[in-house]
Amino acid sequence: MYLNEEEIVSLLDAPIFHAVSEVAGELGLDTYLIGGFVRDLFLHRPSKDMDLVTVGNGIELAKAVARKLGKNAHLTVFKNFGTAQVRFNELELEFVGARKESYYPDSRKPVVENGTLEDDLRRRDFTINTLALCLNKDNFGELVDLFDGLNDLENLRIITPLNPDITFNDDPLRMMRAIRFASQLGFFIASDTFDAIVRNKHRIKIISRERIADELNKIILSPKPSIGFELLDLCGLLEIIFPELQALKGVETKEGIGHKENFTHTLIVLDRLSRTTDNLWLRWSALLHDIAKPVTKRFDNRLGWTFHNHNFIGEKMIPDIFRKMKLPMNEKMRFVQRMVSLHMRPIALVDDEVTDSAVRRLLFDAGDDIDDLMKLCEADITSKNPEKVHQFLHNFQLVREKLVQIQEKDRIRNFQPPISGEEIMVTFGLPPSRTVGVLKEAIKNAILDGVIPNEYDAARAFMFLKAKKMGIQ
């Protein structure tokens, strides 16, 4: 993981860094590349977002760098925050003057004063983000590591540069960030730092739901999201920010019969799905697919534990969860609803006696999302019995084959009935009415049930027969 000075200089051998170096020299400003970009450089992770700190006026440096880079550089100044951004091709450079900060108890917005490089590094969240690389000509590529961040990086350790109680009390979002980094990077949180999260967990309530959701999304998109959610649960944050998910925890036993631990099951499903997709909203579907099990759980003397209609109740819970989390209330939410609602359907198609009609209806209901639905269903197989897992996966392969066969034959995916409501109104001289809807629905069902083929002429002939039975001339 360690890079020598020659390797660092080689990695920084790009026009953007040389431009910053030249301008910093002209202005007489000590300037450093800092934070996540430097951390990721040592971890060999790609990163396009760069934070630059100068001991002086960051905005003036940004303006001069933008002029140096020419017409492909786009400058945005945030005067109120004392920062500026330069976009250059696919890169984003954030410029700020070195500063020190102090906080009021009821806000994460700091009081900012000019400071030294050490002041600026001291205010960072974790030691692995305090690493700085000098961009000035005489010390180009020289590493500044005042808080032993490189050692913590080497030992996969997340620890704060200051007393963690101060760090988290000042900005409680850092508690979420610690857990997000653990999940993203596979690092562990130092015990003193984790204990401070436990002590300060209620401070998270001053953080906006949008900020919390952003960190949750990054945890969900990490290579093994269960790490993040298990840590959120262990430190007590989950109960505060996502009580519906925390409610999945625990196993109840009656008459010697227990049920599976649904929290653990959900995280296994999420991890399994994460191996096959980086679709954020499909991963959210995995996290929420059993969200209604706590409210639908019942014990039946004959059947044992049941969770009847948990998929449909879960679908109805999702808008409230998204609204509370400040997640998008649009087609992304509706996609998650559809996945949760339909996740029980494919397994019912395994039976050899299943009708083509049932397959058509699933294709119709899922549309272009059928492949995502199948990924979710396959991830939902979490049995510890290898033979059972093998059998389920084999069964789902059969379902996939049935879906392909029916789709090729009947072209059902995303189909619209060949006869529109407008054509029904014109044909029979009807105004917009329930009667028009009944006729259109009858045509759709006739196609899905295999009564008629998915063709215009057949649909029109059926329309006249149905209309005659309804007394429509």
DRENSE-473374 format. One line per field, with one value per residue (C-alpha): y, z, x; residue in three letters. Coordinates in nm, 3 decimals. Example, Ala and Ser with C-alpha at 12.3 -4.5 7.8 and 13.67 -1.06 7.14 Angstrom:
BEGIN
py	c(-0.450/-0.106)
pz	c(0.780/0.714)
px	c(1.230/1.367)
res	c(ALA/SER)
! end
This chain:
BEGIN
py	c(0.000/0.238/0.452/0.600/0.959/0.861/0.663/0.952/1.202/0.962/0.936/1.315/1.357/1.502/1.844/1.934/1.897/2.076/2.364/2.396/2.375/2.654/2.886/2.821/2.911/3.231/3.336/3.224/2.990/2.664/2.423/2.062/1.783/1.643/1.404/1.129/1.158/1.105/0.818/0.650/0.707/0.490/0.235/0.224/0.322/0.547/0.896/1.204/1.445/1.637/1.861/2.122/2.325/2.633/2.837/3.152/3.247/2.935/3.126/3.336/3.022/2.855/3.158/3.160/2.785/2.813/3.086/2.869/2.567/2.771/2.730/2.368/2.479/2.585/2.788/2.809/3.026/2.968/3.297/3.237/2.917/3.053/2.774/2.737/2.451/2.401/2.142/2.032/1.759/1.479/1.608/1.818/2.026/2.185/2.474/2.610/2.809/2.631/2.686/2.598/2.542/2.557/2.434/2.521/2.225/2.243/2.268/2.091/2.421/2.543/2.889/2.916/3.109/3.115/2.864/2.670/2.343/2.163/2.337/2.219/1.859/1.856/1.935/1.632/1.340/1.048/1.010/0.827/1.150/1.376/1.274/1.565/1.583/1.903/2.044/2.323/2.285/2.249/1.983/1.837/1.501/1.526/1.354/1.539/1.292/1.469/1.221/0.886/0.837/0.623/0.373/0.360/0.313/0.024/-0.134/-0.079/0.133/0.413/0.649/1.020/1.264/1.430/1.304/1.112/1.258/1.605/1.493/1.334/1.593/1.869/1.696/1.388/1.297/1.173/0.877/0.769/0.836/0.611/0.326/0.400/0.388/0.058/-0.084/0.066/-0.006/-0.317/-0.129/-0.164/0.119/0.158/0.062/0.409/0.565/0.314/0.360/0.734/0.667/0.472/0.760/1.026/0.840/1.069/1.365/1.223/1.381/1.724/1.592/1.639/1.330/1.405/1.377/1.055/0.908/0.996/0.798/0.509/0.499/0.478/0.194/0.012/0.052/-0.078/-0.420/-0.587/-0.364/-0.592/-0.463/-0.114/-0.217/-0.449/-0.165/0.077/-0.174/-0.247/0.119/0.204/0.440/0.208/0.226/0.606/0.654/0.342/0.182/-0.017/-0.210/-0.253/-0.402/-0.706/-0.815/-1.101/-1.446/-1.533/-1.889/-2.041/-2.404/-2.481/-2.329/-2.032/-1.835/-1.720/-1.405/-1.164/-0.891/-1.132/-1.285/-0.941/-0.852/-1.186/-1.120/-0.770/-0.903/-1.178/-0.932/-0.693/-0.953/-0.931/-0.565/-0.212/-0.082/0.125/0.090/-0.285/-0.306/-0.095/-0.351/-0.626/-0.423/-0.369/-0.693/-0.830/-0.496/-0.579/-0.911/-0.763/-0.620/-0.929/-1.193/-1.432/-1.771/-2.039/-2.363/-2.561/-2.365/-2.219/-1.868/-1.690/-1.357/-1.345/-1.063/-0.918/-0.837/-0.630/-0.459/-0.388/-0.224/0.010/0.093/0.209/0.558/0.650/0.519/0.707/1.025/1.011/0.934/1.215/0.960/1.029/0.996/0.910/0.614/0.496/0.453/0.286/0.046/-0.056/-0.097/-0.321/-0.539/-0.579/-0.653/-0.913/-1.085/-1.384/-1.443/-1.618/-1.912/-1.996/-2.053/-2.348/-2.608/-2.807/-2.750/-2.372/-2.212/-1.991/-1.735/-1.702/-1.649/-1.389/-1.201/-1.187/-1.061/-0.801/-0.686/-0.678/-0.546/-0.453/-0.511/-0.888/-0.951/-0.740/-0.924/-1.259/-1.138/-1.036/-1.370/-1.568/-1.361/-1.440/-1.804/-1.807/-2.166/-2.320/-2.649/-2.660/-2.914/-2.696/-2.390/-2.586/-2.705/-2.354/-2.207/-2.487/-2.410/-2.041/-2.133/-2.320/-2.011/-1.801/-2.047/-2.029/-1.652/-1.651/-1.900/-1.707/-1.372/-1.500/-1.649/-1.382/-1.060/-0.971/-0.774/-0.410/-0.480/-0.245/-0.392/-0.355/-0.169/0.168/0.334/0.602/0.342/0.181/0.520/0.602/0.256/0.252/0.625/0.611/0.897/0.838/0.599/0.287/0.087/0.179/0.065/-0.267/-0.339/-0.250/-0.463/-0.756/-0.740/-0.730/-1.027/-1.228/-1.187/-1.265/-1.571/-1.700/-1.672/-1.465/-1.393/-1.058/-0.929/-0.638/-0.829/-1.090/-0.819/-0.621/-0.928/-1.008/-0.646/-0.675/-1.008/-0.868/-0.547/-0.747/-0.947/-0.618/-0.485/-0.228/-0.172)
pz	c(0.000/0.075/-0.220/-0.235/-0.339/-0.693/-0.735/-0.596/-0.832/-1.119/-1.022/-1.003/-1.345/-1.510/-1.668/-1.402/-1.115/-1.296/-1.373/-1.004/-0.910/-1.149/-1.040/-0.669/-0.729/-0.911/-0.626/-0.353/-0.195/-0.020/-0.178/-0.102/-0.250/0.047/0.177/-0.008/-0.335/-0.157/0.049/-0.267/-0.441/-0.176/-0.194/-0.577/-0.603/-0.888/-0.788/-0.991/-0.706/-0.571/-0.263/-0.265/0.040/0.023/0.309/0.179/-0.045/-0.204/-0.428/-0.580/-0.644/-0.812/-1.038/-1.143/-1.208/-1.421/-1.631/-1.668/-1.786/-2.048/-2.210/-2.095/-1.731/-1.565/-1.244/-0.975/-0.668/-0.338/-0.173/0.141/0.208/0.102/-0.156/-0.532/-0.776/-1.108/-1.347/-1.604/-1.847/-1.615/-1.307/-1.020/-0.812/-0.487/-0.362/-0.007/0.215/0.520/0.812/1.166/1.289/1.600/1.643/1.827/1.996/1.783/1.441/1.226/1.050/1.187/1.267/1.033/1.071/0.863/0.986/0.917/0.730/1.065/1.171/0.852/0.890/1.254/1.161/0.925/1.017/1.018/1.009/0.674/0.531/0.679/0.431/0.215/-0.087/-0.156/-0.506/-0.484/-0.719/-0.460/-0.260/-0.535/-0.425/-0.068/0.179/0.490/0.752/1.085/1.237/1.137/0.872/0.651/0.931/0.990/0.617/0.619/0.918/0.776/1.077/1.101/1.386/1.444/1.458/1.770/2.067/1.892/2.124/2.003/1.640/1.647/1.872/1.638/1.323/1.388/1.020/1.072/1.263/0.944/0.743/0.971/0.912/0.541/0.509/0.700/0.454/0.141/0.221/0.439/0.725/1.097/1.329/1.624/1.952/2.111/1.798/1.785/2.155/2.090/1.816/2.069/2.319/2.062/1.851/1.947/1.798/1.456/1.502/1.408/1.067/0.768/0.628/0.287/0.431/0.611/0.297/0.097/0.339/0.340/-0.040/-0.030/0.224/0.005/-0.295/-0.109/-0.199/0.111/0.243/0.539/0.711/0.724/0.841/1.108/1.243/1.230/1.437/1.678/1.763/1.796/1.499/1.297/1.548/1.522/1.147/1.012/1.276/1.016/0.925/1.287/1.358/1.148/1.424/1.657/1.654/1.837/1.945/2.021/2.098/2.016/1.667/1.564/1.243/1.058/1.176/0.912/0.967/0.903/0.610/0.455/0.477/0.322/0.033/-0.011/-0.013/-0.261/-0.493/-0.469/-0.644/-0.955/-0.980/-0.885/-0.945/-0.631/-0.648/-0.701/-0.394/-0.204/-0.316/-0.152/0.169/0.174/0.027/0.369/0.542/0.627/0.797/1.151/1.094/0.917/1.151/1.293/1.464/1.339/1.539/1.216/0.990/1.242/1.172/0.873/0.703/0.471/0.214/0.344/-0.016/-0.075/0.267/0.207/-0.125/0.060/0.327/0.080/0.000/0.370/0.408/0.099/0.208/0.554/0.413/0.155/-0.120/-0.468/-0.486/-0.855/-1.088/-0.871/-0.575/-0.795/-0.923/-0.563/-0.492/-0.797/-0.699/-0.342/-0.457/-0.716/-0.538/-0.437/-0.784/-0.983/-0.742/-0.805/-1.172/-1.101/-1.108/-1.433/-1.436/-1.423/-1.698/-1.975/-1.847/-1.516/-1.701/-1.930/-1.630/-1.460/-1.781/-1.813/-1.451/-1.445/-1.797/-1.862/-1.493/-1.523/-1.534/-1.222/-1.050/-1.126/-0.984/-0.664/-0.639/-0.692/-0.425/-0.189/-0.167/0.163/0.282/0.455/0.280/-0.040/-0.207/-0.141/-0.281/-0.590/-0.643/-0.607/-0.851/-1.097/-1.057/-1.125/-1.440/-1.553/-1.478/-1.689/-1.976/-1.946/-1.948/-2.265/-2.439/-2.363/-2.448/-2.785/-2.862/-2.733/-2.711/-2.375/-2.206/-2.186/-2.422/-2.452/-2.563/-2.943/-2.901/-2.727/-2.518/-2.786/-3.053/-2.832/-2.782/-3.154/-3.258/-3.026/-2.988/-2.614/-2.389/-2.142/-1.893/-1.684/-1.977/-2.192/-1.915/-1.875/-2.249/-2.260/-1.950/-2.103/-2.417/-2.207/-1.995/-2.302/-2.438/-2.106/-2.054/-2.402/-2.523/-2.822/-2.964/-2.908/-3.250/-3.362/-3.575/-3.306/-3.041/-3.254/-3.320/-2.948/-2.872/-3.081/-2.919/-2.571/-2.654/-2.783/-2.457/-2.266/-2.475/-2.655/-3.020)
px	c(0.000/0.286/0.395/0.743/0.799/0.891/0.566/0.360/0.523/0.453/0.084/0.061/0.225/-0.086/-0.153/-0.410/-0.164/0.116/-0.122/-0.215/0.153/0.252/-0.030/0.036/0.401/0.308/0.077/0.318/0.059/0.141/-0.107/-0.194/-0.404/-0.590/-0.854/-1.038/-0.846/-0.514/-0.658/-0.787/-0.455/-0.287/-0.570/-0.547/-0.912/-1.032/-1.146/-1.237/-1.316/-1.018/-0.997/-0.724/-0.628/-0.412/-0.272/-0.433/-0.725/-0.872/-1.111/-0.834/-0.630/-0.930/-0.987/-0.623/-0.619/-0.936/-0.771/-0.461/-0.664/-0.849/-1.191/-1.244/-1.241/-1.567/-1.543/-1.811/-1.756/-1.936/-1.850/-2.058/-1.862/-1.524/-1.485/-1.472/-1.505/-1.329/-1.466/-1.212/-1.314/-1.437/-1.257/-1.392/-1.151/-1.271/-1.055/-1.059/-0.830/-0.690/-0.928/-1.012/-1.366/-1.582/-1.940/-2.259/-2.437/-2.755/-2.592/-2.335/-2.255/-1.923/-1.791/-1.493/-1.168/-0.851/-0.597/-0.280/-0.248/-0.237/-0.560/-0.724/-0.606/-0.713/-1.076/-1.099/-1.323/-1.074/-0.699/-0.714/-0.856/-0.587/-0.318/-0.196/0.033/0.221/0.176/0.434/0.729/1.006/0.820/0.599/0.449/0.581/0.346/0.226/0.099/0.056/-0.190/-0.039/-0.307/-0.085/-0.037/-0.413/-0.464/-0.217/-0.393/-0.745/-0.838/-1.096/-1.010/-1.062/-0.766/-0.915/-1.116/-1.398/-1.663/-1.567/-1.554/-1.901/-2.061/-1.942/-2.068/-2.286/-2.296/-1.939/-2.085/-2.264/-1.950/-1.742/-1.982/-2.003/-1.622/-1.615/-1.868/-1.710/-1.347/-1.373/-1.201/-1.278/-1.375/-1.134/-1.302/-1.271/-1.418/-1.705/-1.781/-1.806/-2.063/-2.270/-2.247/-2.334/-2.591/-2.883/-2.695/-2.785/-3.130/-2.991/-2.882/-3.114/-3.284/-3.131/-2.778/-2.863/-3.021/-2.710/-2.492/-2.741/-2.729/-2.350/-2.368/-2.622/-2.391/-2.084/-1.939/-2.087/-2.369/-2.445/-2.130/-2.275/-2.622/-2.488/-2.273/-2.568/-2.766/-2.482/-2.420/-2.792/-2.817/-3.043/-3.327/-3.320/-3.285/-3.461/-3.687/-3.883/-3.568/-3.461/-3.807/-3.707/-3.468/-3.539/-3.698/-4.018/-4.094/-4.435/-4.505/-4.145/-4.177/-3.964/-3.926/-3.617/-3.438/-3.567/-3.306/-3.020/-3.208/-3.263/-2.893/-2.793/-3.034/-2.888/-2.531/-2.621/-2.794/-2.499/-2.283/-2.501/-2.608/-2.504/-2.857/-2.923/-3.301/-3.291/-3.067/-3.322/-3.582/-3.378/-3.351/-3.729/-3.861/-3.965/-4.018/-4.382/-4.308/-4.318/-4.668/-4.804/-4.657/-4.916/-4.899/-5.135/-5.167/-5.181/-4.944/-4.699/-4.569/-4.722/-4.660/-4.961/-4.961/-4.633/-4.540/-4.855/-4.842/-4.472/-4.556/-4.794/-4.535/-4.272/-4.410/-4.407/-4.051/-3.932/-4.110/-3.957/-3.612/-3.643/-3.583/-3.728/-4.107/-4.103/-4.054/-3.761/-3.993/-4.255/-3.988/-3.908/-4.279/-4.317/-4.022/-4.150/-4.503/-4.397/-4.108/-4.327/-4.467/-4.189/-4.153/-4.520/-4.434/-4.205/-4.482/-4.502/-4.877/-4.851/-5.058/-4.928/-5.178/-4.990/-4.661/-4.822/-4.960/-4.621/-4.462/-4.736/-4.707/-4.324/-4.263/-3.901/-3.826/-3.869/-3.492/-3.436/-3.721/-3.562/-3.227/-3.404/-3.586/-3.267/-3.089/-3.380/-3.268/-3.078/-3.117/-2.814/-2.892/-2.678/-2.908/-3.211/-3.032/-2.930/-3.288/-3.432/-3.178/-3.258/-3.627/-3.572/-3.379/-3.689/-3.897/-3.661/-3.703/-4.082/-4.070/-3.858/-4.087/-4.405/-4.247/-4.125/-4.465/-4.701/-4.493/-4.650/-4.374/-4.488/-4.774/-5.069/-5.404/-5.428/-5.757/-5.735/-6.001/-6.035/-6.110/-6.375/-6.545/-6.539/-6.661/-6.963/-7.023/-6.949/-6.834/-6.548/-6.707/-6.676/-6.819/-6.517/-6.283/-6.467/-6.438/-6.069/-5.996/-6.185/-5.970/-5.653/-5.760/-5.859/-5.505/-5.338/-5.558/-5.478/-5.839/-5.724/-5.377/-5.208/-5.318/-5.535/-5.788/-5.850/-5.884/-6.131/-6.345/-6.347/-6.443/-6.761/-6.858/-6.803/-6.992/-7.290/-7.302/-7.299/-7.587/-7.373/-7.462)
res	c(MET/TYR/LEU/ASN/GLU/GLU/GLU/ILE/VAL/SER/LEU/LEU/ASP/ALA/PRO/ILE/PHE/HIS/ALA/VAL/SER/GLU/VAL/ALA/GLY/GLU/LEU/GLY/LEU/ASP/THR/TYR/LEU/ILE/GLY/GLY/PHE/VAL/ARG/ASP/LEU/PHE/LEU/HIS/ARG/PRO/SER/LYS/ASP/MET/ASP/LEU/VAL/THR/VAL/GLY/ASN/GLY/ILE/GLU/LEU/ALA/LYS/ALA/VAL/ALA/ARG/LYS/LEU/GLY/LYS/ASN/ALA/HIS/LEU/THR/VAL/PHE/LYS/ASN/PHE/GLY/THR/ALA/GLN/VAL/ARG/PHE/ASN/GLU/LEU/GLU/LEU/GLU/PHE/VAL/GLY/ALA/ARG/LYS/GLU/SER/TYR/TYR/PRO/ASP/SER/ARG/LYS/PRO/VAL/VAL/GLU/ASN/GLY/THR/LEU/GLU/ASP/ASP/LEU/ARG/ARG/ARG/ASP/PHE/THR/ILE/ASN/THR/LEU/ALA/LEU/CYS/LEU/ASN/LYS/ASP/ASN/PHE/GLY/GLU/LEU/VAL/ASP/LEU/PHE/ASP/GLY/LEU/ASN/ASP/LEU/GLU/ASN/LEU/ARG/ILE/ILE/THR/PRO/LEU/ASN/PRO/ASP/ILE/THR/PHE/ASN/ASP/ASP/PRO/LEU/ARG/MET/MET/ARG/ALA/ILE/ARG/PHE/ALA/SER/GLN/LEU/GLY/PHE/PHE/ILE/ALA/SER/ASP/THR/PHE/ASP/ALA/ILE/VAL/ARG/ASN/LYS/HIS/ARG/ILE/LYS/ILE/ILE/SER/ARG/GLU/ARG/ILE/ALA/ASP/GLU/LEU/ASN/LYS/ILE/ILE/LEU/SER/PRO/LYS/PRO/SER/ILE/GLY/PHE/GLU/LEU/LEU/ASP/LEU/CYS/GLY/LEU/LEU/GLU/ILE/ILE/PHE/PRO/GLU/LEU/GLN/ALA/LEU/LYS/GLY/VAL/GLU/THR/LYS/GLU/GLY/ILE/GLY/HIS/LYS/GLU/ASN/PHE/THR/HIS/THR/LEU/ILE/VAL/LEU/ASP/ARG/LEU/SER/ARG/THR/THR/ASP/ASN/LEU/TRP/LEU/ARG/TRP/SER/ALA/LEU/LEU/HIS/ASP/ILE/ALA/LYS/PRO/VAL/THR/LYS/ARG/PHE/ASP/ASN/ARG/LEU/GLY/TRP/THR/PHE/HIS/ASN/HIS/ASN/PHE/ILE/GLY/GLU/LYS/MET/ILE/PRO/ASP/ILE/PHE/ARG/LYS/MET/LYS/LEU/PRO/MET/ASN/GLU/LYS/MET/ARG/PHE/VAL/GLN/ARG/MET/VAL/SER/LEU/HIS/MET/ARG/PRO/ILE/ALA/LEU/VAL/ASP/ASP/GLU/VAL/THR/ASP/SER/ALA/VAL/ARG/ARG/LEU/LEU/PHE/ASP/ALA/GLY/ASP/ASP/ILE/ASP/ASP/LEU/MET/LYS/LEU/CYS/GLU/ALA/ASP/ILE/THR/SER/LYS/ASN/PRO/GLU/LYS/VAL/HIS/GLN/PHE/LEU/HIS/ASN/PHE/GLN/LEU/VAL/ARG/GLU/LYS/LEU/VAL/GLN/ILE/GLN/GLU/LYS/ASP/ARG/ILE/ARG/ASN/PHE/GLN/PRO/PRO/ILE/SER/GLY/GLU/GLU/ILE/MET/VAL/THR/PHE/GLY/LEU/PRO/PRO/SER/ARG/THR/VAL/GLY/VAL/LEU/LYS/GLU/ALA/ILE/LYS/ASN/ALA/ILE/LEU/ASP/GLY/VAL/ILE/PRO/ASN/GLU/TYR/ASP/ALA/ALA/ARG/ALA/PHE/MET/PHE/LEU/LYS/ALA/LYS/LYS/MET/GLY/ILE/GLN)
! end
